[in-house]
Amino acid sequence: MSTNTLAGVGAGRHRKPFRIKEWMFSCGLTQYDIRDQLGLKSQSVVSRTIYGSANNRRVLAYLRDAGCPEEALALPKDMKEEA
């Protein structure tokens, strides 16, 4: 598994942000759509989660449940056990 140089530490280091963005584009989904669906104040948490510098469980669960490929998401261990 390659390392995401844009990310911090943990599961996000293995996230594939460009595959996630590709999937979002194919679905017509934007970071603002996710922000609005989850009732978040800012889309920055969505962006930081996609790029791996954050691991917001609500954003990751939304992407997973919407059909984003799990290998692109590199879910944290506790979310893998949940699925």
N, C-alpha and C positions, 0 to 999 in steps of 0.2 A: 504494500500500500504506500503510495507516495505521500509526501508531507506537503501541506498547504502552507506556503511561506507567508501568506497574509494573516494566518491565524495565530492565536496565542498558544496555550497549552491544552492538553486534554483531548477529548474526542474531536473538537473543532479542527485540530491540526490535520485530520484526515478527511475533512469535508471537501467536497468538490464544488466550489461555488459556481463555476462556469457551467457545469452540468445542471445544477439547480436552476440557474437563470435561463438556460436553454429550455428546460422543462416548463418553467413558468411562462416563457414567451410562447411556447407551443400551446399552452392552455389559455393564453390571453390574460394572465394573472400578473399583477404588479405588486410591489412591496406595499404600496398604499392600500391596495385591496386587502392584503393580509392584515395590515394595521387596522383598517376599518372593521373587518370581520371579527378581530380579536378585541376590539375596543381599546387599543393602545393609544397613548397620547402622541407618540412619535414613531416614525418609520425607522429611526436609526437602530432600534433594537432588532427589527426585522433584518436590516442590512448587516448588522454585526453578527447576527446568528447565521445568516447565509454565508458570510465570509469567514466564519469560524472563530471570531474573536469573542463571541458570546455563545452560550448554550441555553437560550431561552426555551424552556420545555414547551410552552404554549405554542410558540412559533414552529418548533420542530414537529410537534404533534399535529399541528394544522397541515404542514407540508406533507407529512407521512400519510395522514388520513385523506388528503386530497389526491394522493397517488404519486407523489414524487418518489423516485427510486431510492430505497433505503441506503443502497451503497453510496449514493451521492451525499446523503445526509450525514453519514458517519455518526449515528446516534450515540449518546452517552450510554454507558453500560446499564444504568437503571431503566432506560427507555427500551433497550433491546429486550430485557427480561419481561417488560410489560407487554410487548407486542406478541 
